[in-house]
Amino acid sequence: MSDSIFGAPDSLMEEDPWALPTTRNSQTLQSSILEDNNWSSYNSNDILTNNFASMGIDKPHTTAEEHETQPIAPITDPLVNQDDQTGEDPQEEDLKEESVWSEELVASFNPLGYHNTDDKTIIRVKEIPEKEGLVFKHINYLISHNLKFPSEYYQADNKATGSETRIIRRYSDFAWLIEVLWQKYPYRLIPELPPKKLYSIFLQKRRRSLQRFLYQLSKHPILSKESLVIMFFTVPNDFSNWKKFANIELTDEYENIRITLPKRFKINLDQVLKGLHENDPENDEEVDRSVNNDSIINNITQIWNESPVDHKKLDFIENLQTINASLTKFADIWAKLCILVERIEKRELALSMDHQRFSLYLGQFVNNSGNLYGVENLVGSEEQPEDSQNLSIINTILKQVIKYFTNTKQLKDDELSTLSSDTLENFRKLQDYLASLHFLIERLGSFKSTSEKQIHTLLNRITKTNERLFQIKIKSDIRGSEVDKLVTVLTDSSDSLSSLLSRIILVKSAFLNEFKLFQKTKYLVSETFQDWFVERVKYGELQQDALQRVFNDLQDMPLK
């Protein structure tokens, strides 16, 4: 970031061992993949990244012949506008139903924790270290959860006992799952994995990150229903062996799905195709093909700019760039807040240890005070009974002070346990959603760049073929085989273009729904600070009660 959120100059970040890398400016989405900023701690750029291009995310579009044999899914156009329709449109009712379905999905999404949700989801991940030989080492994870799935997903030897299911997974199983999700649902809010590191300090963080990964996955209204995700949660222990023999479908969720394009995207080919063969009826009407198709081609080239909500507004990419810039800045700020919460935890831990040390040394002081104040002085005068009694009172009250520091040390430990297991995890939960949105926008930008090149190529091919066919209609000595070849090129290119436009519309619609889901993550901010300060108030009151008691005792210490 160019401006420090803590003021300038930023003394906190100078010589700061916890400082984040300097944020790089994001490039725009104009036919380019987004630059990474402070996202390197997430695993999208670490695990299987070199193979990401080979995952088949941008699937080749099918030909016209293939579409004749493949079922067309009844999905309506999210961008269709009633102004483009004439008369009764059978899609209108379907569009309303899809809109209701989408809103129901968004309404069902609740990213909050156990005490703020109705499903009361519990997922725990525990390490089971195993050593193989002297060099190689891997860690198994025991996953216990109370998620409910249809009975057919459970094997006979792994029926959920009571309300809990237990499974064992390795990190490689998590890596396989996220690769599958990248391939099948590239335009969904897919949670990120931590990188694979084995040094001891990182293992606990990785375990918690894997637990958050599963929580976020189970909360998503679409990913949680994916059969492979369900199998990940239900196959007992030998998951690697199950993967070898299972019939796994890895096609993109929008593969072979086409929608009925609105008229503004349909290039008129009727005029050029009529009269090319002897049996074609003569066309006596003169149609202004150039103006009509030029307008349609312009609409096609603007498809990425069209808003999914209102196609008349050409601000989608502009809004996406604004979102991405704000996201990067917001994530940078939130990452610093996470670092500061960790520092608070470390400082509070140091304070807790100082309380323990203070009580230890004060106890030694009490035990040795009698050797100094409880004997006759050098001049041989006898100690007054009142002085001996006062020393006993002082030592008795000092023991109450020792008890106070011991109790406050225990209270501080309990508070730090909650801070580490709950508060910090709540902060990181939002951080994970920010990372998911970032990488979703990155994948969307990559698809935009690829699809724009494909649109340009297809439009050029259609335009040139169209012009060639119009020239042929003027001549009479052109062989029919050449005409058939050009017609095939024209229809195939038009079909490929329609398939590509359908995919773009579906992807934009999916992103819109995912962004609606993301909007609910703002309530994680409320939950995070509410829960944090509930604990601070609770332990603050306990600390205050202990302080008040020892203060009252200290008033009885003799001064003379």
C-alpha positions in Angstrom: 0.0 0.0 0.0 1.2 3.5 -0.7 -0.4 5.0 2.4 0.2 3.5 5.8 -3.0 2.7 7.7 -1.2 3.5 10.9 -0.1 6.9 9.9 3.1 8.3 8.3 5.8 7.6 9.1 4.8 4.1 10.1 7.0 3.2 13.1 5.2 -0.1 13.6 6.3 -1.4 10.2 10.0 -0.2 10.4 12.4 -3.1 11.2 9.2 -5.1 11.8 9.7 -8.9 11.9 6.0 -9.4 11.3 5.7 -6.9 8.5 3.8 -7.9 5.4 5.4 -7.6 2.0 4.9 -4.3 0.3 1.7 -4.4 -1.8 2.1 -4.3 -5.5 -0.3 -2.3 -7.6 -2.9 -4.5 -9.3 -3.1 -4.5 -13.0 -6.4 -4.0 -14.6 -8.6 -6.7 -16.0 -8.3 -5.5 -19.5 -7.3 -8.8 -21.2 -4.8 -9.6 -18.5 -4.5 -11.9 -15.5 -4.5 -10.0 -12.2 -1.2 -9.5 -10.4 -0.7 -11.2 -7.0 -0.4 -8.9 -4.0 -0.3 -10.1 -0.5 -1.7 -13.5 -1.3 1.5 -15.5 -1.3 0.7 -17.2 2.0 -2.1 -19.0 0.3 -1.7 -22.1 -1.7 -3.1 -21.3 -5.1 0.3 -20.2 -6.3 2.1 -23.0 -4.5 0.4 -26.3 -5.0 0.0 -27.8 -8.4 0.2 -24.3 -9.9 2.3 -25.3 -12.8 -0.4 -27.8 -13.7 -3.3 -25.4 -13.4 -3.3 -24.6 -17.1 -3.6 -28.3 -17.9 -6.7 -28.8 -15.7 -9.0 -28.1 -18.5 -10.8 -25.1 -16.9 -11.3 -23.4 -20.2 -12.8 -26.3 -22.1 -12.9 -26.4 -25.9 -16.4 -25.6 -27.2 -18.3 -28.3 -29.0 -19.2 -28.3 -32.7 -22.6 -28.1 -34.2 -22.6 -31.8 -34.8 -21.8 -32.6 -31.2 -24.6 -30.3 -30.0 -27.1 -32.2 -32.1 -26.5 -35.3 -30.0 -26.0 -33.6 -26.6 -28.9 -32.6 -24.4 -29.4 -28.9 -23.9 -29.9 -27.9 -20.3 -33.0 -25.7 -19.6 -31.0 -22.8 -18.3 -32.3 -19.3 -19.0 -30.3 -16.2 -19.9 -29.4 -14.2 -16.8 -28.9 -11.1 -19.1 -32.2 -11.4 -21.0 -34.3 -8.2 -21.0 -38.0 -8.0 -21.6 -37.3 -5.3 -24.1 -35.7 -7.9 -26.4 -38.8 -10.1 -26.3 -41.9 -9.9 -28.3 -45.1 -11.6 -27.3 -45.2 -14.4 -24.8 -41.8 -15.8 -23.9 -41.7 -19.3 -22.4 -38.3 -18.3 -20.8 -39.9 -15.7 -18.7 -41.3 -18.1 -16.1 -38.0 -20.1 -16.1 -36.1 -16.9 -15.5 -38.2 -16.0 -12.5 -37.8 -19.6 -11.1 -34.0 -19.4 -11.6 -33.9 -16.0 -9.8 -35.9 -17.4 -6.9 -33.5 -20.4 -6.8 -30.5 -18.1 -6.7 -31.9 -16.0 -4.0 -32.7 -19.1 -2.0 -29.1 -20.2 -2.2 -27.9 -16.9 -1.1 -30.4 -16.8 1.8 -29.3 -20.3 2.9 -25.6 -19.2 3.2 -24.4 -18.4 6.7 -20.6 -18.1 7.2 -20.9 -17.5 11.0 -19.8 -19.7 13.8 -21.5 -22.4 15.8 -23.4 -20.2 18.2 -24.8 -17.9 15.4 -26.1 -20.6 13.0 -29.0 -23.1 13.0 -27.0 -26.0 11.5 -24.7 -26.2 14.5 -21.9 -27.5 12.3 -18.8 -28.9 14.2 -15.7 -29.9 12.3 -12.5 -30.8 14.2 -9.1 -31.6 12.7 -6.5 -33.4 14.8 -2.9 -34.4 13.9 -1.9 -38.0 13.9 1.8 -38.0 13.3 3.4 -41.1 11.7 7.0 -41.7 10.9 8.2 -43.8 8.0 11.9 -44.7 8.3 14.4 -42.1 9.4 14.0 -39.5 6.7 10.4 -39.6 5.3 7.6 -38.4 7.4 4.0 -37.6 6.8 1.1 -36.5 9.0 -2.4 -38.0 9.0 -5.3 -35.9 10.1 -8.3 -37.2 12.1 -11.4 -35.3 11.0 -14.5 -35.5 13.1 -17.7 -33.8 12.1 -21.5 -33.8 12.6 -22.4 -33.1 9.0 -25.4 -35.1 7.7 -25.5 -36.6 4.2 -27.9 -39.1 2.6 -27.3 -42.7 3.8 -26.1 -43.9 0.3 -22.9 -41.9 0.8 -21.9 -44.0 3.8 -20.2 -47.3 3.5 -21.4 -50.2 5.6 -18.4 -50.0 8.0 -18.6 -46.3 8.3 -22.2 -45.5 9.4 -22.2 -42.3 11.4 -22.2 -43.4 15.1 -24.5 -41.1 17.0 -24.0 -37.6 15.8 -20.3 -37.8 14.8 -18.4 -39.1 11.8 -14.7 -39.8 12.0 -12.3 -40.1 9.0 -8.6 -40.0 8.4 -7.0 -37.9 5.6 -3.6 -36.8 4.5 -2.6 -33.4 3.2 -2.4 -34.9 -0.3 -6.1 -35.7 -0.1 -6.8 -32.1 0.6 -4.6 -31.1 -2.3 -6.5 -33.6 -4.6 -9.9 -32.2 -3.4 -9.0 -28.5 -4.2 -7.6 -29.5 -7.6 -10.9 -31.2 -8.3 -12.8 -28.1 -7.2 -10.6 -25.8 -9.3 -11.5 -28.0 -12.3 -15.2 -28.5 -11.7 -16.1 -25.1 -10.2 -13.5 -22.6 -11.3 -15.9 -19.7 -10.8 -17.0 -20.4 -7.3 -15.6 -19.2 -3.9 -13.2 -22.1 -3.4 -11.4 -22.0 0.0 -7.6 -22.0 -0.1 -5.2 -24.5 1.3 -2.1 -23.7 3.4 1.2 -24.5 1.7 2.9 -27.8 2.6 5.5 -27.1 5.1 6.7 -29.5 7.8 8.6 -27.4 10.3 7.1 -27.7 13.8 6.0 -24.0 14.2 3.9 -24.2 11.1 2.2 -27.6 11.7 -0.3 -26.2 14.2 -1.2 -23.3 11.9 -1.7 -25.7 9.0 -4.0 -27.9 11.1 -6.2 -24.9 11.9 -6.1 -23.7 8.3 -7.2 -27.2 7.1 -10.1 -27.0 9.7 -11.2 -23.6 8.4 -10.9 -25.0 4.8 -13.4 -27.7 5.6 -15.7 -25.3 7.5 -15.8 -22.9 4.5 -16.4 -25.8 2.1 -19.3 -27.2 4.2 -20.9 -23.7 4.3 -21.0 -23.2 0.6 -24.5 -23.9 -0.8 -23.1 -25.5 -4.0 -19.7 -26.9 -3.2 -21.1 -28.7 -0.1 -23.5 -30.6 -2.3 -20.8 -31.8 -4.7 -20.6 -35.6 -4.5 -16.8 -35.7 -4.4 -16.8 -33.3 -1.4 -19.4 -35.5 0.3 -17.2 -38.6 -0.4 -14.2 -36.7 1.1 -16.3 -36.3 4.3 -17.6 -39.9 4.4 -15.2 -42.4 2.9 -13.7 -44.0 6.1 -9.9 -44.1 6.0 -8.4 -45.5 2.8 -9.2 -42.5 0.7 -6.2 -42.9 -1.6 -7.4 -46.4 -2.6 -10.9 -45.1 -3.1 -9.7 -42.5 -5.5 -8.0 -45.2 -7.6 -11.1 -47.2 -8.2 -13.9 -44.6 -8.1 -15.5 -43.4 -11.3 -14.8 -39.7 -10.8 -16.4 -37.1 -13.1 -14.2 -34.0 -13.5 -16.1 -32.0 -16.1 -16.7 -28.3 -15.6 -20.1 -27.5 -14.1 -21.0 -25.6 -17.3 -19.6 -28.1 -19.8 -22.1 -28.8 -22.6 -24.6 -26.4 -21.1 -26.0 -23.7 -23.5 -28.6 -21.1 -22.9 -30.9 -19.5 -25.4 -29.1 -16.3 -26.3 -30.9 -13.0 -26.4 -31.5 -11.5 -29.8 -28.8 -8.9 -29.3 -26.2 -11.6 -29.6 -27.6 -13.5 -32.6 -25.8 -12.8 -35.8 -28.2 -12.9 -38.8 -27.0 -15.6 -41.3 -30.3 -16.2 -43.1 -29.6 -13.6 -45.8 -26.2 -15.0 -46.8 -27.3 -18.6 -46.7 -30.4 -18.2 -48.8 -30.1 -18.8 -52.6 -26.7 -20.6 -52.3 -28.2 -23.8 -53.7 -30.6 -24.3 -56.6 -33.4 -25.6 -54.4 -33.3 -22.5 -52.1 -36.2 -20.1 -52.6 -35.4 -16.8 -54.2 -35.1 -13.9 -51.8 -36.9 -10.9 -53.2 -36.7 -8.8 -50.1 -33.7 -6.6 -49.6 -32.4 -6.7 -46.0 -29.9 -4.3 -44.5 -27.6 -7.0 -43.3 -24.6 -4.9 -42.6 -26.2 -2.5 -40.1 -28.1 -5.3 -38.3 -25.0 -7.5 -37.9 -22.7 -4.6 -37.1 -24.9 -3.8 -34.2 -24.9 -7.4 -33.0 -21.2 -7.7 -33.4 -20.8 -4.6 -31.3 -23.0 -6.1 -28.6 -20.9 -9.3 -28.7 -17.6 -7.4 -28.2 -19.2 -5.6 -25.2 -20.5 -8.8 -23.5 -17.9 -8.6 -20.8 -18.8 -5.0 -20.0 -22.5 -5.7 -19.8 -23.8 -5.8 -16.3 -25.3 -9.1 -15.3 -28.2 -7.2 -13.6 -28.9 -4.7 -16.5 -27.4 -5.3 -19.9 -27.8 -1.7 -20.8 -25.2 -0.7 -18.3 -21.6 -1.4 -19.5 -19.9 -1.2 -16.2 -19.2 -4.8 -15.2 -15.4 -4.7 -15.7 -15.1 -1.2 -14.3 -17.0 -2.4 -11.1 -14.8 -5.6 -11.0 -11.6 -3.5 -11.1 -13.0 -1.3 -8.3 -13.8 -4.4 -6.3 -10.4 -5.9 -6.9 -8.5 -2.7 -5.9 -10.7 -2.3 -2.7 -10.2 -6.0 -1.9 -6.5 -5.8 -2.1 -6.4 -2.8 0.2 -9.0 -4.2 2.6 -7.1 -7.6 2.8 -3.8 -5.7 3.5 -5.4 -3.9 6.4 -7.1 -7.0 7.8 -3.8 -8.9 7.6 -2.2 -6.2 9.7 -5.0 -6.5 12.2 -4.5 -10.2 12.4 -0.8 -9.6 13.0 -1.6 -7.2 15.8 -4.0 -9.6 17.5 -1.2 -12.2 17.4 1.1 -9.6 19.0 -1.5 -8.9 21.7 -1.6 -12.6 22.4 2.2 -12.8 22.7 2.3 -9.7 25.0 -0.5 -11.1 27.2 1.4 -14.4 27.4 4.5 -12.6 28.5 2.4 -10.7 31.1 1.0 -14.0 32.3 4.5 -15.4 32.8 5.5 -12.3 34.7 2.6 -12.8 37.0 3.8 -16.3 37.7 7.4 -15.1 38.3 6.1 -12.3 40.5 4.2 -14.7 42.7 7.2 -17.0 42.9 9.7 -14.3 44.0 7.1 -12.8 46.4 6.7 -16.2 48.1 10.5 -16.4 48.5 10.4 -12.9 50.0 7.8 -13.9 52.6 9.7 -17.1 53.5 12.9 -15.2 54.1 11.4 -12.0 55.8 11.5 -13.6 59.3 15.2 -14.1 59.1 15.7 -10.4 58.8 12.9 -8.9 60.9 12.2 -11.7 63.3 15.5 -11.7 65.3 16.9 -9.4 68.0 18.8 -6.5 66.6 22.4 -5.8 67.0 22.1 -3.7 70.2 20.5 -6.6 72.1 17.0 -5.0 72.6 14.2 -7.4 72.7 11.7 -7.3 69.9 8.3 -5.8 70.9 5.3 -8.2 70.7 3.5 -5.7 68.5 6.3 -5.7 65.9 6.3 -9.5 65.7 2.5 -9.5 65.3 2.7 -6.8 62.5 5.3 -8.9 60.6 2.9 -11.8 60.7 0.0 -9.6 59.4 2.2 -8.3 56.6 3.3 -11.8 55.5 -0.3 -13.1 55.7 -1.6 -10.3 53.5 1.4 -10.8 51.1 0.3 -14.4 50.7 -3.1 -13.1 49.5 -1.1 -11.0 47.0 0.7 -14.2 45.9 -2.7 -15.9 45.5 -4.0 -12.9 43.5 -1.1 -13.2 41.0 -1.5 -17.0 40.8 -5.2 -16.7 40.1 -4.8 -13.8 37.6 -2.1 -15.9 35.8 -4.6 -18.7 35.4 -7.3 -16.3 34.3 -4.9 -14.9 31.7 -4.1 -18.4 30.5 -7.7 -19.2 30.0 -8.3 -15.9 28.2 -5.3 -16.6 25.9 -6.6 -20.0 25.1 -9.9 -18.5 23.9 -8.0 -15.8 22.0 -5.8 -18.4 20.3 -8.5 -20.9 19.5 -11.5 -18.7 18.8 -10.7 -15.0 18.3 -7.7 -15.5 16.0 -9.5 -18.1 14.0 -12.4 -15.7 13.5 -10.0 -13.1 12.2 -8.4 -15.6 9.8 -11.8 -16.9 8.7 -12.6 -13.6 7.1 -9.0 -13.5 5.7 -9.7 -16.8 4.0 -12.9 -15.5 2.4 -11.0 -12.5 1.1 -8.4 -14.8 -0.4 -11.1 -16.9 -2.0 -12.6 -13.8 -3.7 -9.2 -12.6 -4.9 -8.4 -15.9 -6.6 -11.9 -16.1 -8.0 -11.4 -12.7 -9.6 -8.0 -13.9 -10.8 -9.5 -16.9 -12.5 -12.3 -14.8 -14.0 -9.7 -12.4 -15.4 -7.8 -15.3 -17.0 -11.0 -16.6 -18.6 -11.9 -13.0 -19.8 -8.5 -12.7 -21.5 -8.9 -16.1 -23.2 -12.5 -15.7 -24.3 -11.9 -12.2 -25.7 -9.2 -13.7 -28.0 -11.6 -16.5 -29.0 -14.4 -14.0 -29.7 -12.1 -11.9 -31.9 -11.0 -15.0 -33.9 -14.5 -16.3 -34.4 -15.9 -12.9 -35.4 -13.1 -12.4 -37.9 -13.8 -15.9 -39.4 -17.5 -15.3 -39.5 -17.2 -11.9 -41.1 -14.7 -13.1 -43.8 -16.7 -16.2 -44.6 -19.9 -14.2 -44.7 -18.4 -11.7 -47.2 -17.0 -14.6 -49.3 -20.4 -16.2 -49.5 -22.0 -13.0 -50.7 -19.4 -12.7 -53.4 -20.1 -16.3 -54.5 -23.8 -15.5 -54.8 -22.9 -13.0 -57.5 -20.9 -15.5 -59.5 -22.3 -18.5 -61.2 -19.2 -20.6 -61.9 -18.4 -21.5 -58.3 -18.5 -25.2 -57.5 -21.0 -26.5 -54.9 -18.3 -28.2 -52.9 -16.6 -24.8 -52.1 -20.0 -23.4 -51.1 -20.6 -26.3 -48.8 -17.2 -25.9 -47.2 -17.8 -22.2 -46.5 -21.3 -22.9 -45.2 -19.8 -25.5 -42.8 -17.1 -23.1 -41.6 -19.8 -20.4 -41.1 -22.2 -22.5 -39.2 -19.5 -24.2 -37.1 -18.0 -20.8 -36.2 -21.4 -19.4 -35.4 -22.2 -22.4 -33.2 -18.8 -22.1 -31.4 -19.4 -18.4 -30.9 -22.9 -19.1 -29.4 -21.4 -21.7 -27.1 -18.7 -19.3 -26.0 -21.2 -16.5 -25.3 -23.4 -18.9 -23.4 -20.4 -19.8 -21.2 -19.5 -16.2 -20.6 -23.1 -15.4 -19.5 -23.1 -18.4 -17.2 -19.8 -17.5 -15.7 -20.7 -13.9 -15.1 -24.0 -15.1 -13.5 -22.1 -17.5 -11.3 -19.7 -14.8 -10.2 -22.6 -12.5 -9.4 -24.1 -15.2 -7.2 -20.7 -15.8 -5.5 -20.3 -12.1 -4.9 -23.7 -12.1 -3.3 -22.6 -14.9 -1.0 -19.4 -12.9 -0.2 -21.5 -9.9 0.9 -22.6 -11.9 3.9 -19.0 -12.3 5.1 -19.3 -8.7 6.5 -21.2 -10.3 9.4 -18.0 -12.1 10.3 -16.6 -8.7 11.3 -19.5 -8.3 13.7 -19.1 -11.8 15.1 -15.3 -11.5 15.5 -15.4 -8.4 17.5 -18.5 -9.3 19.5 -17.0 -12.6 20.6 -13.6 -11.1 21.3 -15.0 -8.4 23.6 -17.5 -10.8 25.3 -14.4 -12.7 26.4 -12.5 -9.5 27.3 -15.4 -8.3 29.4 -15.9 -11.7 31.1 -12.2 -12.1 32.1 -11.9 -8.4 32.8 -14.7 -8.7 35.4 -13.0 -11.7 36.9 -9.7 -9.9 37.1 -11.4 -6.8 38.6 -13.1 -8.9 41.3 -9.7 -10.5 42.2 -8.1 -7.1 42.2 -10.8 -5.6 44.4 -10.4 -8.4 46.9 -6.6 -8.1 47.2 -7.0 -4.3 47.4 -9.3 -4.6 50.4 -6.9 -7.0 52.1 -4.0 -4.6 51.5 -5.8 -1.8 53.4 -5.3 -3.9 56.6 -1.5 -3.9 56.3 0.1 -2.0 59.2 2.0 1.1 58.5 3.5 1.6 62.0 
